[in-house]
Amino acid sequence: MNFIYRLAQNISFGYLKIFHRFKVSGLENIPQTGPFILACNHASYLDPPAVGCKIPRNLHYFARKSLFFWPLGHLIRNLNSIPVDRAQLDLSTLRKVFKILKQGEPILVFPEGTRTPNGVIQVAQKGLGLLVSKSEVLVIPARLHGTFNILGKGKCLPRLGRQLYLNIGKPITFNIQGGSESSKKRYQYISDQVMDEIKKL
């Protein structure tokens, strides 16, 4: 981890602990070494720092390509952000993700693709299934409770005092080989299975 990333972790955790009584369970499920995909529900702009601030690994994140301009672009690159086109997961982005995983580092994915508009977990997109199928790495489900109430869609300022809780589940593995279903169906099946595990947390 670089200095800026560690500093951001400490600042994020300090804010969430003081103003939102932030609690985390399941950190023992995070592997100490090796690549994995951390899959979490998505309800707020607070989600990436809330998930990443206590993960003791060099976690990488997706961020909109439009955010990568100077000086913001320099900052978010130092926070392990991967530029992505929200309309589609292009080949260059996939190559970068697979390179990160091959280097033994983890990435954070929000299977829903975008923030929930009403606090209810949405249907997973097949993008997660594609990443899992092609990389064959572990998937760790995680669920945030409270970020929608703190800073959900339509809210401009966080509601201080609302509690935040992160629950990290046990790793999931998939038998990628075999099967007669189409690739798209297989990707969607994997995404749906992961989302079911997230809902249980």
Z-matrix of the N, CA and C atoms (Angstrom, degrees):
N
C 1 1.469
C 2 1.531 1 109.62
N 3 1.327 2 116.19 1 139.40
C 4 1.452 3 118.72 2 175.69
C 5 1.536 4 110.54 3 -85.52
N 6 1.328 5 115.08 4 170.92
C 7 1.472 6 120.80 5 -175.27
C 8 1.525 7 111.68 6 -61.09
N 9 1.352 8 116.72 7 -43.92
C 10 1.468 9 120.43 8 -177.38
C 11 1.527 10 110.85 9 -62.80
N 12 1.340 11 116.30 10 -40.24
C 13 1.469 12 120.17 11 179.87
C 14 1.520 13 110.62 12 -64.53
N 15 1.336 14 117.41 13 -45.94
C 16 1.471 15 120.71 14 178.93
C 17 1.517 16 111.25 15 -62.53
N 18 1.328 17 116.35 16 -41.24
C 19 1.462 18 120.37 17 178.91
C 20 1.519 19 110.88 18 -62.16
N 21 1.345 20 116.59 19 -44.01
C 22 1.459 21 120.82 20 178.61
C 23 1.523 22 110.86 21 -62.16
N 24 1.325 23 117.39 22 -39.82
C 25 1.469 24 121.13 23 176.83
C 26 1.531 25 110.60 24 -58.72
N 27 1.325 26 116.19 25 -48.79
C 28 1.467 27 120.53 26 -176.83
C 29 1.530 28 112.07 27 -65.34
N 30 1.329 29 116.40 28 -41.39
C 31 1.468 30 119.98 29 179.42
C 32 1.531 31 110.15 30 -65.99
N 33 1.327 32 116.47 31 -44.47
C 34 1.467 33 120.61 32 -179.34
C 35 1.520 34 110.82 33 -61.96
N 36 1.327 35 116.30 34 -46.97
C 37 1.466 36 119.22 35 -179.52
C 38 1.526 37 111.14 36 -63.91
N 39 1.330 38 116.88 37 -41.56
C 40 1.462 39 120.18 38 179.40
C 41 1.520 40 111.89 39 -59.71
N 42 1.337 41 116.49 40 -46.09
C 43 1.458 42 120.54 41 178.51
C 44 1.527 43 111.28 42 -62.14
N 45 1.342 44 116.48 43 -48.93
C 46 1.462 45 120.26 44 -176.47
C 47 1.523 46 111.94 45 -66.30
N 48 1.324 47 117.11 46 -35.26
C 49 1.465 48 120.94 47 179.87
C 50 1.529 49 111.04 48 -69.63
N 51 1.322 50 116.12 49 -42.97
C 52 1.475 51 120.54 50 -176.24
C 53 1.530 52 111.60 51 -73.83
N 54 1.320 53 116.64 52 -45.37
C 55 1.470 54 119.79 53 -170.80
C 56 1.532 55 114.41 54 -98.50
N 57 1.354 56 116.60 55 -13.85
C 58 1.464 57 118.44 56 -177.35
C 59 1.528 58 113.34 57 -134.84
N 60 1.332 59 116.98 58 13.86
C 61 1.479 60 122.44 59 176.60
C 62 1.533 61 111.14 60 47.65
N 63 1.321 62 114.63 61 46.12
C 64 1.463 63 122.82 62 -173.66
C 65 1.523 64 111.86 63 -59.88
N 66 1.340 65 115.43 64 130.77
C 67 1.462 66 121.67 65 177.02
C 68 1.531 67 109.32 66 -130.85
N 69 1.330 68 115.07 67 145.80
C 70 1.459 69 121.55 68 -179.90
C 71 1.516 70 109.46 69 -128.77
N 72 1.316 71 116.96 70 135.90
C 73 1.462 72 120.83 71 172.63
C 74 1.521 73 108.87 72 -129.81
N 75 1.329 74 116.44 73 150.39
C 76 1.450 75 121.51 74 177.10
C 77 1.510 76 115.74 75 92.47
N 78 1.339 77 117.93 76 12.54
C 79 1.461 78 119.87 77 179.70
C 80 1.526 79 112.14 78 -60.22
N 81 1.340 80 115.94 79 -24.25
C 82 1.469 81 119.79 80 178.29
C 83 1.532 82 111.83 81 -65.59
N 84 1.330 83 117.43 82 -15.01
C 85 1.466 84 120.92 83 179.34
C 86 1.528 85 113.16 84 -84.03
N 87 1.325 86 116.88 85 -6.06
C 88 1.459 87 121.28 86 178.16
C 89 1.531 88 109.49 87 -83.77
N 90 1.342 89 118.45 88 119.02
C 91 1.472 90 119.94 89 178.85
C 92 1.525 91 111.45 90 -62.32
N 93 1.319 92 115.93 91 142.83
C 94 1.459 93 120.15 92 179.55
C 95 1.518 94 111.86 93 -73.90
N 96 1.329 95 116.85 94 -27.13
C 97 1.456 96 121.47 95 178.54
C 98 1.522 97 109.73 96 -138.47
N 99 1.320 98 115.60 97 164.19
C 100 1.455 99 120.97 98 175.17
C 101 1.520 100 113.44 99 88.83
N 102 1.330 101 116.16 100 159.64
C 103 1.460 102 120.98 101 -177.42
C 104 1.526 103 112.27 102 -79.85
N 105 1.314 104 115.70 103 154.18
C 106 1.461 105 121.82 104 171.19
C 107 1.518 106 108.76 105 -162.01
N 108 1.323 107 115.62 106 162.78
C 109 1.454 108 121.90 107 173.82
C 110 1.521 109 108.01 108 -108.44
N 111 1.314 110 116.48 109 120.89
C 112 1.459 111 121.70 110 176.38
C 113 1.526 112 107.17 111 -94.25
N 114 1.335 113 116.93 112 114.90
C 115 1.463 114 122.19 113 -175.32
C 116 1.523 115 109.70 114 -108.83
N 117 1.325 116 116.69 115 125.55
C 118 1.469 117 120.92 116 -173.89
C 119 1.524 118 110.76 117 -136.56
N 120 1.332 119 116.20 118 153.61
C 121 1.465 120 121.13 119 172.38
C 122 1.526 121 109.79 120 -66.36
N 123 1.330 122 116.62 121 160.62
C 124 1.465 123 120.76 122 -173.12
C 125 1.520 124 110.33 123 -133.75
N 126 1.346 125 115.90 124 115.07
C 127 1.459 126 120.20 125 -177.28
C 128 1.523 127 113.55 126 -131.49
N 129 1.350 128 117.41 127 -8.73
C 130 1.460 129 119.09 128 -170.47
C 131 1.526 130 111.04 129 -161.41
N 132 1.334 131 115.17 130 159.06
C 133 1.466 132 119.92 131 171.79
C 134 1.528 133 111.19 132 -65.71
N 135 1.316 134 116.78 133 -16.55
C 136 1.465 135 120.77 134 178.09
C 137 1.527 136 112.80 135 -74.94
N 138 1.319 137 117.52 136 -14.74
C 139 1.470 138 120.62 137 -172.49
C 140 1.528 139 114.20 138 -58.80
N 141 1.333 140 120.17 139 -49.13
C 142 1.476 141 118.40 140 -178.70
C 143 1.530 142 113.66 141 -58.56
N 144 1.342 143 119.90 142 -50.28
C 145 1.468 144 117.63 143 178.35
C 146 1.528 145 113.02 144 -67.23
N 147 1.338 146 117.28 145 -31.15
C 148 1.466 147 119.79 146 179.43
C 149 1.521 148 111.00 147 -66.41
N 150 1.334 149 116.88 148 -39.28
C 151 1.465 150 120.28 149 178.37
C 152 1.519 151 110.62 150 -73.84
N 153 1.310 152 116.57 151 -44.08
C 154 1.461 153 119.89 152 -171.17
C 155 1.506 154 116.65 153 -80.23
N 156 1.327 155 118.48 154 -19.77
C 157 1.465 156 119.10 155 -170.47
C 158 1.526 157 114.40 156 -68.39
N 159 1.338 158 118.09 157 -21.38
C 160 1.467 159 119.49 158 179.55
C 161 1.529 160 112.93 159 -116.50
N 162 1.331 161 118.03 160 -0.17
C 163 1.462 162 120.85 161 177.09
C 164 1.531 163 108.26 162 -75.41
N 165 1.331 164 118.56 163 118.26
C 166 1.472 165 120.99 164 -174.76
C 167 1.529 166 113.01 165 -82.06
N 168 1.313 167 116.52 166 40.03
C 169 1.462 168 122.38 167 179.91
C 170 1.527 169 109.17 168 -137.32
N 171 1.312 170 116.34 169 165.16
C 172 1.456 171 122.29 170 -178.93
C 173 1.534 172 109.39 171 -82.93
N 174 1.326 173 116.33 172 75.26
C 175 1.458 174 123.22 173 -172.90
C 176 1.532 175 111.12 174 -73.97
N 177 1.338 176 116.02 175 138.32
C 178 1.463 177 121.61 176 178.94
C 179 1.523 178 109.70 177 -109.16
N 180 1.347 179 115.32 178 148.97
C 181 1.458 180 121.98 179 -172.52
C 182 1.527 181 111.10 180 -127.98
N 183 1.335 182 115.87 181 154.62
C 184 1.454 183 121.18 182 170.43
C 185 1.529 184 108.89 183 -90.15
N 186 1.331 185 116.03 184 141.23
C 187 1.464 186 120.95 185 175.47
C 188 1.525 187 109.00 186 -143.02
N 189 1.326 188 117.00 187 146.84
C 190 1.464 189 121.44 188 -179.70
C 191 1.533 190 111.77 189 -57.05
N 192 1.317 191 116.55 190 137.60
C 193 1.463 192 121.09 191 179.80
C 194 1.521 193 111.64 192 -57.15
N 195 1.331 194 116.60 193 -32.10
C 196 1.465 195 121.00 194 -176.61
C 197 1.528 196 112.75 195 -64.86
N 198 1.332 197 116.82 196 -16.18
C 199 1.467 198 120.39 197 -179.90
C 200 1.524 199 112.56 198 -83.88
N 201 1.328 200 117.11 199 -11.47
C 202 1.458 201 120.67 200 -173.60
C 203 1.535 202 111.60 201 -88.60
N 204 1.337 203 115.54 202 66.29
C 205 1.453 204 120.86 203 174.51
C 206 1.528 205 108.01 204 -128.04
N 207 1.309 206 116.23 205 155.17
C 208 1.461 207 121.16 206 -177.24
C 209 1.524 208 110.72 207 -70.63
N 210 1.369 209 119.40 208 137.25
C 211 1.466 210 128.06 209 0.15
C 212 1.538 211 114.40 210 -91.56
N 213 1.350 212 116.33 211 -6.85
C 214 1.467 213 119.26 212 -177.34
C 215 1.523 214 111.27 213 -61.34
N 216 1.324 215 116.80 214 -38.86
C 217 1.454 216 120.40 215 -179.09
C 218 1.514 217 112.88 216 -58.67
N 219 1.343 218 116.34 217 -40.04
C 220 1.466 219 120.24 218 178.98
C 221 1.524 220 110.51 219 -63.96
N 222 1.323 221 116.28 220 -40.30
C 223 1.461 222 120.51 221 -179.32
C 224 1.518 223 111.45 222 -66.12
N 225 1.324 224 117.65 223 -50.35
C 226 1.467 225 119.03 224 -174.72
C 227 1.533 226 111.93 225 -71.31
N 228 1.327 227 116.96 226 -23.95
C 229 1.470 228 118.29 227 172.82
C 230 1.522 229 110.13 228 -65.34
N 231 1.330 230 116.98 229 -37.88
C 232 1.460 231 121.28 230 177.56
C 233 1.522 232 112.29 231 -71.99
N 234 1.331 233 116.37 232 -11.35
C 235 1.464 234 121.09 233 175.50
C 236 1.530 235 110.86 234 -100.04
N 237 1.344 236 115.57 235 22.22
C 238 1.474 237 122.57 236 174.86
C 239 1.523 238 113.28 237 65.40
N 240 1.320 239 117.57 238 32.29
C 241 1.464 240 120.34 239 -178.97
C 242 1.520 241 111.52 240 -84.20
N 243 1.330 242 115.78 241 142.32
C 244 1.453 243 123.61 242 178.68
C 245 1.522 244 107.86 243 -110.47
N 246 1.339 245 119.14 244 117.76
C 247 1.475 246 119.75 245 179.81
C 248 1.518 247 111.64 246 -65.66
N 249 1.329 248 116.25 247 134.06
C 250 1.463 249 120.21 248 -177.55
C 251 1.523 250 109.62 249 -142.07
N 252 1.310 251 115.33 250 143.72
C 253 1.459 252 122.54 251 173.20
C 254 1.518 253 107.36 252 -86.29
N 255 1.318 254 117.76 253 117.29
C 256 1.466 255 121.02 254 -175.67
C 257 1.522 256 112.25 255 -63.84
N 258 1.334 257 116.70 256 -22.39
C 259 1.464 258 119.34 257 -178.46
C 260 1.526 259 111.70 258 -74.96
N 261 1.339 260 116.89 259 -28.84
C 262 1.456 261 119.68 260 -179.65
C 263 1.526 262 110.07 261 -161.56
N 264 1.332 263 115.49 262 151.86
C 265 1.456 264 121.98 263 177.47
C 266 1.520 265 106.82 264 -90.53
N 267 1.342 266 117.04 265 97.29
C 268 1.457 267 119.89 266 -172.91
C 269 1.526 268 112.07 267 -78.78
N 270 1.327 269 115.23 268 170.21
C 271 1.456 270 121.85 269 -173.96
C 272 1.524 271 112.28 270 -63.80
N 273 1.323 272 117.37 271 -39.17
C 274 1.471 273 120.05 272 -179.20
C 275 1.527 274 111.30 273 -65.19
N 276 1.338 275 116.08 274 -37.54
C 277 1.462 276 119.80 275 177.69
C 278 1.528 277 110.64 276 -66.49
N 279 1.335 278 115.88 277 -43.31
C 280 1.467 279 119.92 278 178.66
C 281 1.518 280 110.99 279 -60.39
N 282 1.314 281 117.20 280 -42.98
C 283 1.456 282 120.70 281 179.26
C 284 1.522 283 111.36 282 -60.53
N 285 1.328 284 116.08 283 -41.35
C 286 1.464 285 119.81 284 179.80
C 287 1.528 286 110.62 285 -66.01
N 288 1.335 287 116.82 286 -42.23
C 289 1.467 288 120.80 287 179.53
C 290 1.524 289 110.76 288 -62.24
N 291 1.321 290 116.30 289 -46.60
C 292 1.465 291 119.88 290 -179.25
C 293 1.531 292 111.22 291 -65.23
N 294 1.316 293 117.28 292 -33.31
C 295 1.466 294 120.97 293 176.85
C 296 1.526 295 110.61 294 -65.30
N 297 1.337 296 116.03 295 -42.81
C 298 1.469 297 120.93 296 178.53
C 299 1.527 298 110.32 297 -61.96
N 300 1.326 299 116.19 298 -46.20
C 301 1.462 300 120.21 299 -179.98
C 302 1.535 301 110.91 300 -64.96
N 303 1.315 302 116.82 301 -39.34
C 304 1.465 303 120.81 302 179.65
C 305 1.519 304 111.14 303 -64.33
N 306 1.323 305 116.63 304 -28.85
C 307 1.463 306 121.30 305 177.71
C 308 1.527 307 111.92 306 -78.14
N 309 1.343 308 116.29 307 -1.76
C 310 1.455 309 120.48 308 176.36
C 311 1.509 310 115.09 309 89.72
N 312 1.348 311 116.86 310 16.53
C 313 1.457 312 119.92 311 -177.70
C 314 1.535 313 110.19 312 -108.41
N 315 1.336 314 117.01 313 154.29
C 316 1.474 315 121.36 314 -176.84
C 317 1.521 316 113.15 315 -92.71
N 318 1.339 317 115.83 316 159.60
C 319 1.457 318 121.17 317 174.66
C 320 1.535 319 109.12 318 -128.75
N 321 1.324 320 115.17 319 153.81
C 322 1.465 321 122.15 320 175.78
C 323 1.522 322 108.69 321 -102.69
N 324 1.330 323 116.35 322 131.09
C 325 1.467 324 121.81 323 178.77
C 326 1.529 325 109.33 324 -128.98
N 327 1.325 326 115.52 325 137.08
C 328 1.460 327 121.16 326 172.11
C 329 1.527 328 106.83 327 -103.14
N 330 1.338 329 118.90 328 102.63
C 331 1.467 330 121.63 329 -174.24
C 332 1.525 331 114.59 330 -57.50
N 333 1.328 332 116.80 331 -27.64
C 334 1.470 333 119.62 332 -179.01
C 335 1.528 334 111.95 333 -70.47
N 336 1.323 335 116.29 334 -21.88
C 337 1.458 336 120.53 335 177.73
C 338 1.516 337 114.85 336 87.90
N 339 1.315 338 117.54 337 -30.29
C 340 1.455 339 122.05 338 179.73
C 341 1.527 340 108.90 339 -151.47
N 342 1.326 341 116.22 340 168.27
C 343 1.465 342 120.11 341 -178.41
C 344 1.524 343 111.97 342 -68.64
N 345 1.325 344 115.99 343 142.55
C 346 1.455 345 120.48 344 175.73
C 347 1.530 346 109.65 345 -66.34
N 348 1.344 347 118.20 346 137.85
C 349 1.465 348 120.34 347 -179.80
C 350 1.526 349 113.63 348 -81.09
N 351 1.335 350 117.34 349 -14.48
C 352 1.466 351 119.73 350 -173.26
C 353 1.529 352 114.48 351 -135.09
N 354 1.315 353 117.95 352 7.68
C 355 1.456 354 120.84 353 179.57
C 356 1.509 355 114.56 354 91.14
N 357 1.330 356 116.86 355 -10.70
C 358 1.468 357 121.52 356 179.45
C 359 1.527 358 109.06 357 -89.19
N 360 1.326 359 117.30 358 134.74
C 361 1.457 360 121.08 359 178.64
C 362 1.527 361 110.12 360 -61.25
N 363 1.335 362 115.97 361 131.95
C 364 1.454 363 121.47 362 -176.53
C 365 1.536 364 111.37 363 -91.40
N 366 1.325 365 114.94 364 175.00
C 367 1.466 366 121.23 365 177.00
C 368 1.528 367 108.74 366 -69.65
N 369 1.326 368 116.70 367 138.53
C 370 1.459 369 121.43 368 178.89
C 371 1.522 370 110.79 369 -71.64
N 372 1.329 371 115.90 370 145.74
C 373 1.452 372 121.86 371 173.22
C 374 1.534 373 109.47 372 -88.63
N 375 1.307 374 117.02 373 159.59
C 376 1.467 375 119.48 374 -174.86
C 377 1.518 376 113.97 375 -76.73
N 378 1.344 377 117.95 376 -6.16
C 379 1.460 378 121.26 377 -178.87
C 380 1.520 379 113.35 378 -57.84
N 381 1.320 380 117.06 379 -40.50
C 382 1.464 381 120.16 380 177.93
C 383 1.517 382 110.21 381 -62.04
N 384 1.328 383 116.66 382 -44.53
C 385 1.455 384 120.53 383 179.87
C 386 1.515 385 112.29 384 -59.99
N 387 1.327 386 116.35 385 -37.87
C 388 1.458 387 120.65 386 177.57
C 389 1.527 388 110.29 387 -62.44
N 390 1.340 389 116.73 388 -47.16
C 391 1.468 390 120.56 389 -179.54
C 392 1.527 391 111.29 390 -61.54
N 393 1.323 392 116.32 391 -43.44
C 394 1.467 393 120.64 392 -179.80
C 395 1.523 394 110.46 393 -65.20
N 396 1.327 395 116.68 394 -44.42
C 397 1.457 396 121.32 395 -177.28
C 398 1.522 397 111.85 396 -64.09
N 399 1.323 398 116.72 397 -40.55
C 400 1.458 399 120.67 398 -176.50
C 401 1.528 400 112.84 399 -80.92
N 402 1.328 401 117.23 400 -31.63
C 403 1.472 402 119.97 401 -176.33
C 404 1.525 403 112.77 402 -93.91
N 405 1.358 404 116.21 403 -28.06
C 406 1.465 405 122.76 404 -178.99
C 407 1.535 406 112.43 405 57.36
N 408 1.325 407 116.69 406 39.12
C 409 1.467 408 120.55 407 177.12
C 410 1.532 409 109.92 408 -102.58
N 411 1.317 410 115.33 409 168.46
C 412 1.460 411 121.55 410 176.88
C 413 1.524 412 110.81 411 -62.73
N 414 1.320 413 115.65 412 148.61
C 415 1.460 414 121.28 413 170.60
C 416 1.523 415 107.84 414 -116.80
N 417 1.316 416 115.88 415 130.60
C 418 1.468 417 120.43 416 177.34
C 419 1.526 418 108.13 417 -114.53
N 420 1.343 419 117.53 418 115.57
C 421 1.463 420 119.96 419 178.71
C 422 1.523 421 111.08 420 -77.49
N 423 1.309 422 115.98 421 146.91
C 424 1.468 423 121.05 422 176.94
C 425 1.522 424 108.28 423 -145.86
N 426 1.319 425 115.13 424 149.58
C 427 1.466 426 118.46 425 178.97
C 428 1.522 427 110.50 426 -135.16
N 429 1.323 428 114.38 427 130.12
C 430 1.458 429 121.50 428 174.53
C 431 1.522 430 109.26 429 -95.84
N 432 1.311 431 115.54 430 132.32
C 433 1.468 432 122.23 431 175.52
C 434 1.528 433 107.86 432 -115.02
N 435 1.326 434 116.83 433 117.21
C 436 1.459 435 119.11 434 173.47
C 437 1.507 436 116.59 435 118.44
N 438 1.328 437 119.02 436 -19.59
C 439 1.468 438 117.96 437 -175.74
C 440 1.533 439 112.71 438 -67.30
N 441 1.342 440 117.46 439 -30.09
C 442 1.462 441 118.54 440 177.89
C 443 1.523 442 110.32 441 -65.26
N 444 1.331 443 117.02 442 -41.57
C 445 1.471 444 120.30 443 178.77
C 446 1.525 445 112.16 444 -68.26
N 447 1.326 446 116.10 445 -28.54
C 448 1.460 447 119.97 446 -179.04
C 449 1.527 448 111.43 447 -79.86
N 450 1.351 449 115.97 448 -50.18
C 451 1.461 450 119.92 449 -176.30
C 452 1.529 451 110.27 450 -152.67
N 453 1.328 452 115.71 451 62.73
C 454 1.452 453 120.39 452 178.76
C 455 1.512 454 112.18 453 -78.42
N 456 1.321 455 116.63 454 179.15
C 457 1.462 456 121.35 455 178.80
C 458 1.520 457 110.49 456 -56.19
N 459 1.324 458 115.64 457 135.18
C 460 1.458 459 120.33 458 179.98
C 461 1.507 460 114.15 459 93.10
N 462 1.327 461 118.24 460 -12.73
C 463 1.473 462 121.78 461 179.09
C 464 1.521 463 109.44 462 -94.84
N 465 1.318 464 116.10 463 135.71
C 466 1.467 465 121.30 464 -178.74
C 467 1.519 466 112.42 465 -95.32
N 468 1.318 467 116.45 466 -31.65
C 469 1.465 468 121.05 467 -178.29
C 470 1.519 469 109.54 468 -125.96
N 471 1.333 470 117.60 469 143.58
C 472 1.475 471 120.06 470 178.74
C 473 1.516 472 111.52 471 -68.46
N 474 1.327 473 115.68 472 145.10
C 475 1.460 474 121.33 473 177.19
C 476 1.523 475 108.27 474 -88.79
N 477 1.296 476 115.49 475 105.58
C 478 1.458 477 120.90 476 -177.35
C 479 1.528 478 110.02 477 -67.82
N 480 1.317 479 115.78 478 145.34
C 481 1.459 480 120.94 479 178.32
C 482 1.511 481 113.73 480 95.15
N 483 1.341 482 117.60 481 -18.57
C 484 1.467 483 119.70 482 177.29
C 485 1.528 484 109.26 483 -73.77
N 486 1.321 485 116.76 484 133.16
C 487 1.460 486 120.24 485 -174.27
C 488 1.525 487 112.70 486 -79.53
N 489 1.324 488 114.21 487 148.00
C 490 1.459 489 122.43 488 -179.99
C 491 1.524 490 109.85 489 -126.80
N 492 1.326 491 115.29 490 136.80
C 493 1.459 492 120.74 491 -176.41
C 494 1.520 493 109.81 492 -139.84
N 495 1.327 494 116.55 493 133.86
C 496 1.462 495 122.15 494 177.57
C 497 1.521 496 109.30 495 -117.73
N 498 1.318 497 116.02 496 124.23
C 499 1.463 498 121.73 497 178.27
C 500 1.526 499 108.80 498 -115.46
N 501 1.327 500 116.85 499 122.03
C 502 1.459 501 122.74 500 -178.02
C 503 1.525 502 108.91 501 -106.25
N 504 1.328 503 116.52 502 124.97
C 505 1.452 504 121.26 503 -176.82
C 506 1.519 505 113.61 504 -89.90
N 507 1.306 506 114.87 505 -178.22
C 508 1.462 507 121.32 506 -179.67
C 509 1.533 508 110.28 507 -79.69
N 510 1.333 509 116.77 508 150.84
C 511 1.473 510 120.82 509 -178.93
C 512 1.523 511 112.62 510 -59.53
N 513 1.333 512 115.25 511 146.70
C 514 1.460 513 123.06 512 177.53
C 515 1.526 514 108.14 513 -116.91
N 516 1.320 515 116.51 514 137.87
C 517 1.462 516 120.63 515 172.90
C 518 1.528 517 108.74 516 -120.10
N 519 1.317 518 116.29 517 152.43
C 520 1.457 519 121.91 518 -179.52
C 521 1.512 520 110.27 519 -124.45
N 522 1.333 521 115.94 520 143.26
C 523 1.454 522 121.46 521 173.54
C 524 1.523 523 107.41 522 -84.55
N 525 1.321 524 115.42 523 95.86
C 526 1.458 525 120.68 524 -173.04
C 527 1.528 526 111.82 525 -74.53
N 528 1.323 527 116.50 526 -32.22
C 529 1.467 528 120.40 527 -174.85
C 530 1.534 529 111.73 528 -71.86
N 531 1.329 530 115.36 529 150.76
C 532 1.459 531 120.10 530 174.98
C 533 1.519 532 112.55 531 79.61
N 534 1.338 533 114.46 532 -178.55
C 535 1.456 534 119.99 533 -179.99
C 536 1.516 535 110.98 534 97.06
N 537 1.310 536 115.75 535 138.97
C 538 1.462 537 119.79 536 -177.08
C 539 1.530 538 112.31 537 -100.21
N 540 1.343 539 117.59 538 -4.90
C 541 1.448 540 119.50 539 -177.14
C 542 1.523 541 110.43 540 -71.69
N 543 1.312 542 117.17 541 159.87
C 544 1.460 543 121.64 542 179.87
C 545 1.520 544 109.94 543 -68.24
N 546 1.342 545 115.32 544 162.40
C 547 1.461 546 120.22 545 -179.82
C 548 1.525 547 111.39 546 -59.00
N 549 1.333 548 116.87 547 -44.31
C 550 1.463 549 120.19 548 -177.85
C 551 1.524 550 111.31 549 -62.03
N 552 1.327 551 116.60 550 -40.95
C 553 1.466 552 120.03 551 178.29
C 554 1.526 553 110.79 552 -65.98
N 555 1.330 554 116.42 553 -38.81
C 556 1.462 555 120.18 554 179.26
C 557 1.529 556 110.97 555 -66.18
N 558 1.342 557 116.33 556 -42.40
C 559 1.460 558 119.98 557 178.08
C 560 1.531 559 110.75 558 -61.49
N 561 1.337 560 116.41 559 -44.50
C 562 1.457 561 119.79 560 -179.33
C 563 1.524 562 110.88 561 -65.83
N 564 1.328 563 116.85 562 -38.12
C 565 1.464 564 120.73 563 178.76
C 566 1.527 565 110.51 564 -60.91
N 567 1.321 566 117.60 565 -45.43
C 568 1.463 567 121.26 566 179.71
C 569 1.528 568 110.11 567 -62.48
N 570 1.331 569 116.34 568 -46.68
C 571 1.477 570 119.93 569 179.21
C 572 1.523 571 111.15 570 -59.43
N 573 1.326 572 116.88 571 -43.00
C 574 1.466 573 120.78 572 -179.60
C 575 1.526 574 111.32 573 -64.63
N 576 1.333 575 116.86 574 -39.78
C 577 1.460 576 120.31 575 179.28
C 578 1.526 577 111.18 576 -63.84
N 579 1.312 578 115.91 577 -42.49
C 580 1.470 579 119.91 578 178.42
C 581 1.526 580 110.07 579 -63.96
N 582 1.335 581 116.79 580 -43.41
C 583 1.458 582 120.15 581 -179.63
C 584 1.515 583 111.28 582 -63.49
N 585 1.308 584 118.07 583 -36.09
C 586 1.476 585 121.24 584 175.89
C 587 1.525 586 110.66 585 -60.75
N 588 1.334 587 116.86 586 -39.72
C 589 1.461 588 120.68 587 179.30
C 590 1.532 589 110.83 588 -68.70
N 591 1.342 590 115.79 589 -37.38
C 592 1.467 591 119.45 590 177.35
C 593 1.521 592 110.56 591 -62.29
N 594 1.323 593 116.72 592 -42.55
C 595 1.475 594 120.90 593 -179.32
C 596 1.516 595 112.60 594 -61.71
N 597 1.339 596 116.82 595 -28.67
C 598 1.468 597 120.64 596 -178.30
C 599 1.532 598 113.28 597 -74.26
N 600 1.347 599 116.23 598 -18.33
C 601 1.461 600 120.05 599 -173.56
C 602 1.527 601 112.02 600 -78.33
